[in-house]
């Protein structure tokens, strides 16, 4: 490590990995100095639960501390802009959970722990559910989404909602991740000029910056695992059907799922344990009946990589020599931990999913969002996709100052789900992602999982050209409906990148085991430094 890198690492309170880039000392020091020490910084869920049980804190006090942290980091200081709304009765709700604890009723490991959720998940507590759109800014559902019901039953305190890429990043091909008309632009806490990715942008930035104990996101393709990678988090996109979609603003019923985002694998396992459940209102969850675990932490094994057969998907980053080299360094660490490596182990269908997936998403979105919007009150600004398109045009200065809505227009032009073109595209997706994709590689090499980098490094926020593409592996598991976990690999040129493990349906126990073992072997997560940027 060069002397300047050492100085920067000391200034940020972290150790940069070998090969990490230099950062601007002046900008880093100026930004970091404005943020006071935080009692709960990086605090894992188990430690919070233990502190509550021992009386070190009350839930009310934890909530006060996180609210103070949000005021310091999100509303002032770096102004991450990760939070779109806070629950005005959060302290009152926390006191009620404290009273339950005092009366001897503890709902579970999450009892009294404050979490944040993405603003496309309904809560029946007076907070809006808007997907970041001004058209839904006043939509307050009378009911909790099923996943929120499960979390509340487990004792979690939902004390606010996070900003997101508007409409789950499905409005324009030139969108800016982390921006919404209602919430503005979310920033990356590692480098404030870099994207937090999307669409669970606020959930990623908030959990990374310790604005909450943990967060909930949702994914159609990359919207949990991408922000996890860019924000130095663990993010799990579960098997389609493990978590109910009921009460979540849809993009695609074929691929949508909520999932946990947190700073450690154990925290993700704890949060996942409180999110699952068979929901009669969502038939796809019926398939999960024999796969749900009451406690996913029991699968965590610090030696879980020893003897595991892992196939390396090289092609996702083959065009980038630096990223391919970085992946090789990760593979060497996997080998050192005792994993059996098959390298390469690329999907036969690599690169073939783009067109059929797009066709499916366009059809699904038109069908699903029209069904969802019809639930809104008669006086809602938009109760159809066609009306949403009109609303955006009428409010162009607020809703479309940075990018357009060509995906909305393309979706509106599509026919029903009975169209032959849609049925063929969906069949192609399942064939390419499953039988000629993940399942084929798993079977051929007798693998426990496929491994590769989750993404490239976070790109600069570009308010003119929109998002860049630094590569990513999220599509096959997303299209297949299979689980995918991203876990921190360290810092690549000063910025976080995740390592991904994915496999066939219902393999969450295996993926959590592998990710936990990697985490314990490498201790790769670095807390964010809130730097103004990176200086290569």
C-alpha positions in Angstrom: 0.0 0.0 0.0 1.4 3.4 -1.0 1.8 6.1 1.7 -1.0 8.3 0.3 -3.4 5.3 0.3 -2.4 4.6 3.9 -3.1 8.2 4.9 -6.5 8.1 3.2 -7.4 4.8 4.8 -6.6 6.2 8.2 -8.6 9.3 7.5 -11.7 7.3 6.5 -11.3 4.8 9.3 -11.0 1.9 6.8 -8.3 -0.1 5.2 -8.2 0.1 1.4 -7.7 -3.2 -0.4 -4.5 -3.5 -2.5 -5.0 -1.8 -5.9 -7.6 0.6 -4.6 -7.4 4.1 -6.1 -6.3 7.3 -4.5 -8.9 9.6 -3.1 -9.0 13.4 -2.8 -7.5 14.0 0.7 -8.9 17.5 1.1 -12.4 16.5 -0.1 -12.4 13.4 2.0 -11.3 15.1 5.2 -13.7 18.0 4.7 -16.7 15.7 4.2 -15.9 13.2 6.9 -15.2 15.9 9.5 -18.8 17.1 9.2 -20.2 13.8 10.3 -20.1 13.1 14.0 -19.4 9.7 15.5 -22.6 7.6 15.7 -23.3 5.2 18.5 -25.0 2.7 16.2 -22.6 2.9 13.2 -22.3 -0.5 11.5 -24.2 -2.1 14.4 -25.4 -5.6 13.5 -29.0 -6.7 14.2 -27.9 -9.3 16.7 -26.1 -6.7 18.8 -29.1 -4.4 18.6 -31.4 -7.3 19.7 -29.0 -8.1 22.6 -28.9 -4.5 23.6 -32.7 -4.3 23.7 -32.9 -7.5 25.7 -30.4 -6.3 28.2 -31.9 -2.9 28.6 -29.0 -1.0 27.0 -31.5 0.7 24.7 -35.2 0.8 24.2 -36.7 0.7 20.8 -37.7 4.3 21.3 -34.1 5.3 21.9 -32.9 3.3 18.9 -35.5 5.1 16.8 -34.4 8.5 18.1 -30.8 7.7 17.3 -31.6 6.7 13.8 -33.8 9.7 13.3 -30.9 11.9 14.5 -28.5 10.1 12.1 -30.9 10.7 9.2 -31.1 14.4 10.1 -27.3 14.6 10.2 -26.4 12.6 7.1 -29.4 12.5 4.9 -31.0 15.9 5.5 -27.7 17.8 6.2 -24.0 16.9 5.8 -23.5 14.8 2.7 -27.3 15.0 2.0 -27.6 11.5 0.6 -31.3 12.0 0.0 -31.9 8.3 0.7 -35.1 8.8 2.7 -38.4 9.8 0.9 -40.7 9.8 4.0 -40.5 9.1 7.7 -43.3 7.7 9.8 -44.6 10.5 11.9 -45.7 8.1 14.7 -42.4 6.1 14.7 -41.6 7.0 18.3 -45.1 6.2 19.4 -44.9 2.8 17.7 -41.5 2.2 19.2 -42.9 2.8 22.7 -45.7 0.3 22.1 -43.1 -2.3 21.2 -41.1 -1.4 24.3 -44.3 -1.9 26.4 -44.8 -5.4 24.8 -41.2 -6.3 25.7 -41.8 -5.1 29.3 -44.9 -7.2 29.5 -42.9 -10.3 28.5 -44.0 -10.5 24.9 -41.1 -10.5 22.4 -42.3 -11.3 18.9 -38.9 -12.4 17.6 -35.3 -11.4 16.8 -36.5 -8.2 15.1 -38.6 -7.0 18.0 -38.3 -3.2 18.2 -35.5 -2.9 15.6 -36.0 0.1 13.2 -35.9 -0.7 9.5 -36.6 1.2 6.3 -38.5 0.0 3.3 -38.6 0.9 -0.4 -41.3 3.3 -1.5 -43.0 0.8 -3.7 -44.1 -1.4 -0.8 -47.5 -0.5 0.7 -47.9 0.3 4.4 -51.3 0.9 5.9 -49.9 3.4 8.4 -50.5 6.7 6.6 -47.2 6.8 4.7 -47.6 7.2 0.9 -46.6 4.4 -1.5 -45.6 6.2 -4.7 -42.8 4.4 -6.6 -41.2 7.8 -6.5 -43.9 9.3 -8.9 -45.7 12.5 -8.2 -48.8 10.8 -9.7 -48.9 8.5 -6.6 -47.6 11.0 -4.1 -50.9 11.1 -2.2 -51.7 7.3 -2.5 -51.9 6.0 1.0 -52.9 2.4 1.1 -55.3 1.3 3.7 -53.4 -2.0 4.1 -49.9 -3.3 4.7 -48.3 -5.3 2.0 -48.1 -9.0 3.0 -44.3 -8.7 3.5 -44.9 -5.8 5.9 -47.5 -7.8 7.8 -44.9 -10.5 8.2 -42.2 -8.0 9.4 -44.5 -6.4 11.9 -45.5 -9.8 13.2 -41.8 -10.5 13.7 -41.6 -7.2 15.7 -39.7 -5.0 13.2 -40.4 -1.3 13.4 -41.0 0.3 10.0 -40.0 3.9 10.6 -39.8 5.2 7.1 -39.5 4.7 3.3 -36.6 5.0 1.0 -36.2 6.8 -2.3 -35.8 4.8 -5.4 -35.3 4.9 -9.2 -38.8 6.1 -10.2 -41.1 3.3 -11.3 -38.3 0.8 -10.4 -36.1 2.2 -13.2 -38.6 1.2 -15.9 -39.6 4.5 -17.5 -36.7 5.3 -19.8 -33.7 3.7 -21.4 -31.7 6.8 -20.4 -32.8 7.1 -16.8 -30.7 8.2 -13.9 -30.6 5.5 -11.2 -31.6 6.9 -7.8 -33.7 9.7 -9.2 -37.4 10.1 -8.7 -39.8 13.0 -9.3 -41.0 12.8 -5.7 -37.7 12.1 -4.0 -34.9 13.7 -6.2 -31.5 12.2 -6.5 -30.0 9.7 -4.0 -26.2 9.7 -3.7 -23.7 7.0 -3.1 -22.2 7.3 0.5 -18.8 6.0 -0.7 -18.4 8.7 -3.3 -21.1 11.4 -3.5 -20.7 12.0 -7.2 -21.3 8.3 -8.0 -24.5 6.4 -8.5 -26.1 4.3 -5.8 -27.5 2.1 -8.6 -31.2 1.2 -8.6 -33.9 0.7 -8.3 -33.5 0.1 -4.5 -31.2 3.1 -4.4 -32.4 4.6 -1.1 -32.5 1.3 0.6 -28.9 0.7 -0.4 -27.5 4.1 0.5 -29.5 4.2 3.8 -28.3 0.8 5.0 -24.7 1.4 4.0 -24.7 4.7 5.8 -26.3 3.3 9.0 -29.4 5.4 8.6 -31.3 2.2 9.8 -30.6 -1.2 11.1 -31.4 -2.8 7.8 -33.6 -2.2 4.8 -35.9 -3.9 2.4 -35.7 -3.5 -1.4 -37.3 -5.1 -4.4 -35.9 -6.5 -7.6 -37.0 -7.2 -11.1 -33.5 -7.4 -12.5 -30.6 -6.1 -10.5 -32.6 -3.8 -8.2 -31.5 -5.4 -4.9 -28.1 -6.9 -6.0 -27.0 -3.9 -8.0 -27.4 -1.4 -5.1 -26.0 -3.9 -2.7 -22.8 -4.1 -4.9 -22.5 -0.4 -5.3 -23.1 0.4 -1.7 -21.0 -2.2 0.0 -23.9 -4.3 1.2 -25.2 -7.8 1.3 -28.4 -8.1 -0.8 -30.5 -11.2 -1.4 -32.9 -11.5 -4.3 -34.9 -14.6 -3.3 -36.5 -17.3 -5.4 -39.7 -16.0 -6.9 -42.5 -17.0 -4.5 -40.5 -17.1 -1.3 -41.8 -13.6 -0.5 -45.3 -12.4 -1.4 -45.6 -9.8 -4.1 -49.0 -8.7 -2.7 -49.0 -5.0 -2.0 -45.9 -4.1 -4.0 -46.3 -1.7 -6.9 -45.5 -4.1 -9.8 -43.2 -4.0 -12.8 -43.4 -7.7 -13.8 -45.2 -10.5 -12.1 -42.8 -12.8 -13.9 -39.7 -11.5 -12.0 -40.7 -9.1 -9.1 -39.7 -9.9 -5.6 -38.8 -8.1 -2.4 -35.7 -8.9 -0.5 -33.4 -8.0 2.4 -30.5 -5.5 2.2 -28.1 -5.2 5.1 -24.4 -4.8 6.1 -23.8 -8.4 7.0 -24.9 -11.9 5.8 -26.2 -12.7 9.2 -28.4 -9.5 9.1 -29.8 -10.5 5.7 -30.6 -14.0 7.1 -32.3 -12.5 10.1 -34.4 -10.1 8.0 -35.3 -12.8 5.5 -36.6 -15.0 8.3 -39.2 -12.3 9.1 -40.2 -11.7 5.4 -41.3 -15.1 4.1 -44.7 -16.7 4.3 -47.4 -18.3 2.2 -49.9 -15.6 1.1 -53.3 -16.8 -0.1 -53.5 -13.6 -2.2 -50.4 -14.5 -4.1 -50.6 -18.0 -5.6 -46.9 -18.1 -6.5 -46.0 -18.3 -2.7 -47.8 -21.7 -2.5 -44.7 -23.2 -4.0 -42.6 -22.0 -1.1 -44.5 -24.1 1.5 -41.9 -26.8 1.7 -38.9 -24.4 1.3 -39.4 -21.8 4.0 -37.1 -21.8 6.9 -38.2 -20.3 10.2 -34.6 -19.2 10.9 -32.2 -18.7 8.0 -29.3 -18.0 10.3 -29.0 -21.7 11.0 -27.5 -22.2 7.6 -24.5 -19.8 8.2 -21.2 -21.6 8.4 -17.9 -19.9 8.5 -16.3 -22.9 6.8 -19.0 -23.2 4.2 -16.7 -22.7 1.3 -14.6 -25.7 2.1 -15.4 -28.4 -0.4 -18.0 -26.3 -2.2 -18.0 -26.7 -6.0 -18.2 -23.3 -7.6 -18.3 -22.4 -11.3 -16.9 -19.1 -12.4 -19.0 -17.2 -14.9 -16.2 -15.3 -16.7 -18.0 -13.9 -19.7 -19.9 -11.1 -17.8 -16.6 -9.2 -17.4 -14.4 -10.7 -20.1 -14.3 -7.4 -22.0 -12.7 -5.6 -19.0 -9.2 -6.7 -18.3 -9.1 -4.9 -14.9 -12.4 -6.4 -13.7 -11.4 -9.9 -15.0 -8.2 -9.6 -13.1 -10.1 -8.5 -10.0 -12.4 -11.5 -10.4 -9.4 -13.8 -10.6 -8.2 -12.4 -7.2 -11.6 -13.2 -5.7 -11.4 -16.7 -7.2 -8.0 -17.2 -5.6 -9.5 -16.3 -2.2 -12.3 -18.8 -2.8 -9.7 -21.5 -3.5 -7.7 -20.6 -0.4 -10.9 -21.0 1.6 -11.2 -24.6 0.3 -13.6 -24.2 -2.6 -13.3 -26.5 -5.7 -13.3 -24.1 -8.6 -14.4 -24.8 -12.2 -13.2 -22.0 -14.3 -14.7 -21.0 -16.6 -18.2 -22.2 -16.2 -20.2 -19.9 -18.4 -23.9 -20.1 -19.2 -24.5 -21.6 -22.7 -27.1 -18.9 -23.2 -24.8 -16.0 -22.2 -25.9 -12.7 -23.8 -29.1 -14.0 -25.3 -31.7 -12.9 -22.8 -31.9 -9.2 -23.6 -34.6 -9.1 -26.3 -37.0 -11.7 -24.8 -36.7 -10.2 -21.3 -37.5 -6.8 -22.6 -40.6 -8.1 -24.5 -41.8 -9.8 -21.3 -41.2 -6.8 -19.1 -43.1 -4.5 -21.5 -46.1 -6.8 -21.6 -46.0 -7.5 -17.9 -45.8 -3.9 -17.0 -48.8 -2.8 -19.0 -50.9 -5.6 -17.6 -49.7 -5.4 -14.0 -49.6 -1.7 -13.5 -53.1 -1.3 -15.0 -54.4 -3.8 -12.6 -52.6 -2.1 -9.7 -53.7 1.4 -10.5 -57.4 0.4 -10.7 -57.2 -0.1 -6.9 -56.5 3.6 -6.4 -59.4 6.0 -5.4 -61.5 7.3 -8.3 -60.0 10.8 -7.9 -56.4 9.6 -8.2 -54.4 11.5 -10.9 -53.8 8.3 -12.9 -55.5 4.9 -12.8 -54.2 3.5 -16.1 -50.8 3.4 -17.8 -52.2 5.7 -20.5 -53.2 8.2 -17.8 -49.7 8.0 -16.3 -48.1 8.9 -19.6 -50.5 11.8 -19.9 -49.7 12.9 -16.3 -46.0 12.9 -17.0 -46.5 15.0 -20.1 -48.7 17.5 -18.2 -46.1 17.8 -15.4 -43.0 17.5 -17.6 -41.0 20.1 -15.7 -41.2 18.1 -12.5 -41.5 14.6 -13.8 -39.3 14.6 -16.9 -36.6 17.2 -16.5 -33.8 14.7 -16.9 -35.2 11.7 -19.0 -38.3 10.7 -20.9 -40.8 7.9 -20.7 -40.2 5.8 -23.9 -40.5 2.5 -22.0 -44.0 3.6 -20.8 -44.9 4.4 -24.4 -43.5 1.1 -25.7 -45.4 -0.8 -22.9 -48.6 1.0 -23.7 -48.4 -0.2 -27.4 -48.3 -3.9 -26.3 -51.2 -6.3 -26.4 -52.5 -8.6 -23.8 -50.6 -11.5 -22.1 -52.4 -13.9 -24.5 -50.4 -12.6 -27.5 -48.3 -15.2 -29.2 -45.3 -12.9 -29.1 -45.5 -12.6 -25.4 -45.9 -16.3 -24.8 -43.0 -17.1 -27.0 -40.8 -14.5 -25.3 -41.7 -15.8 -21.8 -40.9 -19.4 -22.9 -37.6 -18.3 -24.4 -36.8 -16.5 -21.2 -37.3 -19.6 -19.1 -35.5 -21.8 -21.5 -32.5 -19.5 -21.8 -32.3 -18.6 -18.1 -33.0 -22.0 -16.7 -32.6 -25.1 -18.9 -29.9 -23.6 -21.2 -28.6 -21.3 -18.4 -28.2 -21.7 -14.7 -29.6 -25.3 -14.5 -27.4 -26.4 -17.4 -24.2 -25.2 -15.8 -25.1 -26.4 -12.3 -25.9 -29.9 -13.7 -23.0 -30.2 -16.0 -20.4 -29.3 -13.4 -22.3 -30.6 -10.3 -22.0 -27.1 -8.8 -23.2 -25.7 -5.5 -23.4 -22.3 -7.1 -22.1 -20.0 -9.9 -19.9 -17.2 -8.8 -18.8 -13.9 -10.5 -18.6 -10.2 -9.8 -22.1 -8.7 -9.3 -21.3 -5.4 -11.2 -18.5 -3.2 -12.2 -17.7 -0.1 -10.2 -20.3 2.7 -9.6 -20.4 5.2 -12.4 -20.6 8.9 -12.2 -24.1 10.4 -11.9 -24.7 11.9 -15.3 -27.6 14.2 -15.5 -27.2 14.6 -19.2 -26.7 11.2 -20.7 -28.2 9.0 -17.9 -26.8 5.7 -16.6 -23.7 4.0 -17.9 -23.1 0.3 -18.0 -20.1 -1.1 -16.1 -21.3 -4.7 -16.5 -23.3 -7.1 -14.3 -24.5 -10.6 -13.9 -28.0 -10.0 -12.5 -30.1 -11.0 -15.5 -30.0 -14.8 -15.6 -31.2 -15.3 -12.0 -33.7 -12.5 -12.3 -35.3 -13.9 -15.4 -35.2 -17.5 -14.1 -36.8 -16.5 -10.8 -33.8 -18.0 -9.0 -32.0 -16.7 -5.9 -29.0 -14.5 -6.1 -26.9 -13.0 -3.3 -24.3 -10.2 -3.6 -21.8 -9.9 -0.8 -19.0 -7.3 -0.5 -15.7 -8.2 -2.1 -13.8 -5.1 -0.9 -13.0 -1.9 -2.7 -12.1 -1.8 -6.4 -10.1 1.5 -7.1 -11.7 2.9 -4.0 -15.3 1.9 -4.7 -17.3 -1.1 -3.6 -18.0 -4.1 -5.8 -20.0 -7.2 -4.8 -19.3 -10.9 -5.4 -22.3 -12.9 -6.5 -23.4 -16.4 -5.8 -26.5 -17.7 -7.6 -28.0 -21.1 -8.2 -31.2 -23.0 -8.9 -34.6 -22.4 -7.2 -34.9 -22.6 -3.4 -31.1 -22.6 -2.9 -31.1 -19.7 -0.4 -29.6 -21.9 2.4 -26.7 -22.8 0.3 -26.1 -19.2 -1.0 -26.3 -17.8 2.5 -23.8 -20.4 3.7 -21.3 -19.6 0.9 -21.7 -15.8 1.2 -21.3 -16.0 5.0 -18.1 -18.1 4.6 -16.7 -15.6 2.1 -17.6 -12.7 4.4 -15.9 -14.3 7.4 -12.8 -15.3 5.4 -12.3 -11.9 3.8 -13.9 -9.3 6.2 -14.1 -7.3 3.0 -16.8 -4.8 3.8 -15.5 -1.2 4.4 -17.8 1.4 5.9 -18.5 4.4 3.6 -16.3 7.5 3.9 -18.7 10.0 2.3 -15.9 11.2 0.0 -16.7 13.9 -2.6 -15.3 11.6 -5.3 -12.4 9.5 -6.3 -9.3 10.8 -8.0 -7.6 8.2 -10.3 
